[in-house]
Amino acid sequence: MMELQLTSGESESFFHLTITGQLESAYFPMGPDGNGLFCRYDVVAGPDWELVSGLHSAVTQSARTESDYRTVVFNMPIEFTMKSTNPYGWPQIVFSLYGANLWNVETNRGYARVHCPLSGAGGDGLTERTMRAPLFIPKYDNMCSAAMSWLSGVNPEMRDPKILADGSKHKGLSVETYGELVVRLQAISRGSNRMALDWGQATVDNKF
């Protein structure tokens, strides 16, 4: 677990959010469509957020199904700390899954995104969540392009998957869903109480 050393100036002006956890696995009800799957993640946040430590993006190793043909295990650690003056643009993680098709050509196997958990009740504190994020694959609206995609086994790809974190930038996107990613994350915040920020998690947690 990362330790935060804050100066008096930082503690008054910013609050810090530390995210730790892992991308555990990908699950496909009838097995994955391709072999040698790997996943890339990108951290996306609002303009007031600044990365203090950790990585904005990373790529897993290549993985295959084993005893359970429906599950591909990654167990890739995720760890980063960000700071901000306000919660606007709360951090999200966008995942891009890739794998080889029947002709051993690399193509995308889906995209997913999750919001980082809110911290514990009363502002500062720790929260842990296990999330199942649906995987979706963009589809061509044009029938000719869709037929070529089906014959070649190459799915359309997004030039910048990070736009998925902004709902206004992917309106009208045609997709189909298959499978899901299992992501476990812990959130720890520091400085929220000093800035009078309360995430209201006590009410949420009491429902479960």
C-alpha positions in Angstrom: 0.0 0.0 0.0 1.4 3.4 -0.9 2.0 6.0 1.8 1.2 9.6 1.2 3.5 12.3 2.5 1.6 15.6 2.3 2.9 19.1 3.0 0.7 21.6 4.7 0.1 23.5 1.5 -0.9 20.4 -0.4 -3.3 19.2 2.3 -5.2 22.5 2.3 -5.5 22.8 -1.5 -5.9 19.2 -2.7 -7.4 15.9 -1.8 -5.6 12.7 -2.8 -7.2 9.5 -4.2 -5.2 6.2 -4.2 -6.5 3.3 -6.2 -5.1 -0.2 -5.8 -6.4 -3.5 -7.1 -6.3 -5.7 -10.1 -7.9 -6.7 -13.4 -8.7 -10.2 -12.4 -10.2 -11.9 -15.5 -12.3 -11.8 -18.5 -15.4 -14.0 -18.6 -17.2 -15.2 -21.8 -20.4 -17.4 -21.4 -19.5 -19.5 -24.5 -15.7 -19.0 -24.4 -13.6 -16.3 -26.0 -13.7 -15.7 -29.8 -9.9 -15.5 -30.1 -6.7 -16.8 -28.6 -3.8 -15.1 -26.9 -5.9 -12.3 -25.3 -4.3 -9.3 -23.7 -5.8 -6.1 -22.2 -4.7 -2.5 -22.1 -6.1 0.0 -19.5 -6.1 3.8 -19.6 -6.9 6.1 -16.6 -9.1 9.0 -17.6 -10.0 11.9 -15.4 -11.2 15.5 -15.5 -8.9 18.5 -16.2 -8.4 19.3 -12.5 -6.9 15.8 -11.7 -3.2 15.2 -11.7 -1.3 11.9 -11.6 1.0 11.8 -8.5 2.3 8.3 -8.8 1.7 5.1 -10.8 0.9 4.7 -14.5 -1.8 6.3 -16.7 -1.8 3.1 -18.9 -0.4 -0.4 -18.9 -0.8 -3.7 -20.9 -1.2 -7.2 -19.5 0.6 -10.3 -20.6 -1.0 -12.6 -23.1 -3.3 -15.1 -21.5 -5.4 -18.1 -22.6 -8.2 -20.1 -21.1 -7.2 -23.1 -19.0 -9.4 -25.5 -17.0 -12.5 -23.2 -17.4 -12.9 -22.5 -21.1 -15.0 -19.4 -20.3 -12.5 -17.5 -18.1 -9.2 -15.9 -19.1 -7.2 -14.9 -16.0 -5.0 -11.8 -16.1 -4.4 -10.8 -12.4 -2.8 -7.6 -13.5 -2.2 -5.1 -10.7 -3.5 -1.6 -10.9 -2.1 1.1 -8.6 -2.0 4.9 -8.9 -2.5 8.1 -6.9 -4.1 11.2 -8.2 -4.8 14.6 -6.6 -7.5 17.2 -7.4 -9.1 20.4 -6.1 -12.6 19.0 -6.7 -14.3 15.7 -7.5 -15.5 16.8 -11.0 -14.3 14.3 -13.7 -13.9 11.5 -11.1 -11.3 9.0 -12.5 -12.5 6.2 -14.7 -10.5 3.2 -16.2 -11.1 2.3 -19.8 -10.1 -1.2 -20.9 -9.3 -2.4 -24.4 -9.2 -6.2 -25.0 -7.3 -7.7 -28.0 -6.7 -11.1 -29.3 -5.8 -13.2 -32.4 -8.6 -14.3 -34.8 -8.8 -17.6 -36.8 -6.2 -16.3 -39.2 -3.9 -15.3 -36.4 -4.5 -11.6 -37.0 -4.7 -9.3 -34.0 -8.0 -7.6 -33.6 -10.0 -6.0 -30.8 -12.2 -8.2 -28.7 -14.1 -5.5 -26.8 -14.0 -2.4 -24.7 -15.1 -1.7 -21.2 -15.0 1.0 -18.6 -15.5 1.4 -14.8 -15.6 4.3 -12.4 -13.1 4.2 -9.6 -14.9 3.6 -6.3 -15.7 6.4 -4.0 -13.8 6.4 -0.7 -15.2 5.4 2.7 -17.9 7.0 4.7 -17.4 10.5 5.9 -14.9 11.5 3.2 -11.5 10.0 4.1 -11.3 6.2 4.3 -11.1 2.9 2.4 -13.6 1.3 0.1 -13.3 -2.0 -1.8 -15.4 -3.0 -4.8 -15.5 -5.9 -7.2 -17.0 -4.8 -10.5 -18.1 -6.8 -13.6 -17.8 -4.5 -16.6 -19.6 -5.6 -19.8 -17.4 -5.9 -22.9 -18.8 -4.3 -26.1 -17.5 -4.4 -29.7 -18.2 -1.6 -32.2 -20.2 -2.6 -35.3 -20.3 -1.2 -38.8 -23.7 0.4 -39.8 -22.8 -0.3 -43.5 -23.8 -3.9 -44.5 -20.9 -4.2 -46.9 -18.4 -3.2 -44.3 -20.1 -5.5 -41.7 -19.8 -8.5 -44.2 -16.1 -7.8 -44.8 -15.5 -7.6 -41.1 -17.3 -11.0 -40.5 -15.3 -12.7 -43.4 -11.9 -11.3 -42.3 -12.5 -11.8 -38.6 -11.2 -8.3 -38.0 -13.5 -6.1 -35.8 -13.7 -2.3 -36.2 -11.5 -0.5 -33.6 -11.8 2.8 -31.9 -9.0 5.3 -32.7 -9.1 6.6 -29.1 -11.0 4.3 -26.6 -10.7 7.0 -23.9 -13.7 8.8 -25.4 -15.8 6.1 -23.8 -15.3 8.0 -20.5 -17.3 11.0 -21.9 -20.9 10.1 -22.9 -21.2 13.1 -25.2 -18.4 11.8 -27.4 -19.8 8.4 -28.4 -23.5 9.1 -29.0 -24.9 6.9 -31.7 -22.1 4.3 -31.5 -23.4 0.9 -32.7 -22.1 -1.9 -30.6 -22.9 -5.5 -29.5 -21.9 -7.0 -26.1 -20.3 -10.3 -25.3 -18.5 -11.2 -22.1 -17.3 -9.1 -19.2 -14.2 -8.0 -17.3 -13.9 -8.7 -13.5 -12.1 -5.8 -11.8 -11.4 -5.4 -8.1 -10.4 -2.0 -6.8 -9.8 -0.3 -3.5 -10.1 3.4 -3.0 -8.4 5.5 -0.3 -8.7 9.2 0.0 -6.8 11.7 2.1 -7.7 15.4 2.7 -11.4 15.0 1.8 -12.6 15.9 5.3 -10.5 19.0 5.4 -12.1 20.2 2.2 -15.6 19.3 3.5 -16.2 16.6 0.9 -18.4 13.7 2.0 -19.0 10.9 -0.5 -22.2 9.7 1.2 -21.0 6.1 1.2 -22.5 5.3 4.6 -26.0 5.4 3.1 -24.9 3.3 0.1 -23.0 0.7 2.1 -25.9 0.2 4.5 -28.1 -1.1 1.6 -25.8 -4.1 1.1 
